[in-house]
Amino acid sequence: MAVEHPMSKETFLHIAETSGLDVTSPHMEELYTYLLSVLPGLKISQDVNVVDLEPAMIFCLSRE
């Protein structure tokens, strides 16, 4: 069974170029490989149900 990549290299390079990155840089291959390792972990967050959760107010400053 073939492993399905979450993003093709062509799509990655197009997004990188549109974002102003130098797609001719030798670091693009390293960045693409890193992205492929991170995306599956981010996909899990799509399944989290937060409909009934209140936002965390951890950034509210104290009025004292």
C-alpha positions as a printed NumPy array, in Angstrom:
array([[  0.   ,   0.   ,   0.   ],
       [  1.46 ,   3.34 ,  -1.047],
       [  1.905,   6.139,   1.463],
       [ -0.174,   9.179,   0.544],
       [  1.652,  12.452,   1.111],
       [ -0.472,  15.26 ,   2.54 ],
       [  1.016,  17.794,   0.107],
       [  2.721,  17.378,  -3.246],
       [  6.115,  18.947,  -3.755],
       [  4.734,  21.101,  -6.564],
       [  2.051,  22.498,  -4.232],
       [  4.653,  23.112,  -1.531],
       [  6.946,  24.98 ,  -3.937],
       [  4.037,  27.069,  -5.246],
       [  3.011,  28.087,  -1.709],
       [  6.635,  28.791,  -0.774],
       [  7.173,  30.962,  -3.849],
       [  3.898,  32.818,  -3.302],
       [  4.98 ,  33.442,   0.298],
       [  8.184,  35.057,  -0.906],
       [ 10.607,  32.207,  -0.205],
       [ 13.486,  31.457,  -2.534],
       [ 12.428,  28.124,  -4.047],
       [ 15.861,  27.668,  -5.641],
       [ 17.465,  27.419,  -2.199],
       [ 18.938,  24.012,  -1.35 ],
       [ 17.079,  24.22 ,   1.976],
       [ 13.699,  23.78 ,   0.268],
       [ 14.161,  19.995,   0.159],
       [ 14.897,  19.915,   3.893],
       [ 11.905,  22.159,   4.624],
       [  9.611,  19.991,   2.49 ],
       [ 10.782,  16.818,   4.255],
       [ 10.164,  18.457,   7.637],
       [  6.701,  19.591,   6.543],
       [  5.785,  16.051,   5.519],
       [  6.739,  14.817,   8.984],
       [  4.695,  17.521,  10.759],
       [  1.463,  17.553,   8.718],
       [  0.135,  14.146,   9.861],
       [  0.338,  15.31 ,  13.474],
       [ -1.597,  18.461,  12.647],
       [ -4.312,  16.449,  10.901],
       [ -5.321,  14.999,  14.28 ],
       [ -6.45 ,  18.468,  15.392],
       [ -9.169,  18.44 ,  12.722],
       [-10.988,  15.716,  14.655],
       [-11.082,  17.6  ,  17.969],
       [-14.613,  18.721,  18.831],
       [-14.493,  22.151,  20.497],
       [-18.104,  23.192,  19.884],
       [-19.141,  23.23 ,  23.554],
       [-15.857,  24.571,  24.969],
       [-15.38 ,  28.089,  26.239],
       [-12.183,  29.85 ,  25.187],
       [ -9.384,  29.837,  27.757],
       [ -8.976,  33.264,  29.289],
       [ -5.323,  32.787,  30.217],
       [ -4.226,  36.024,  28.56 ],
       [ -6.548,  38.303,  30.555],
       [ -4.62 ,  40.683,  32.769],
       [ -5.59 ,  40.98 ,  36.396],
       [ -7.453,  44.19 ,  37.303],
       [ -5.774,  44.405,  40.706]])
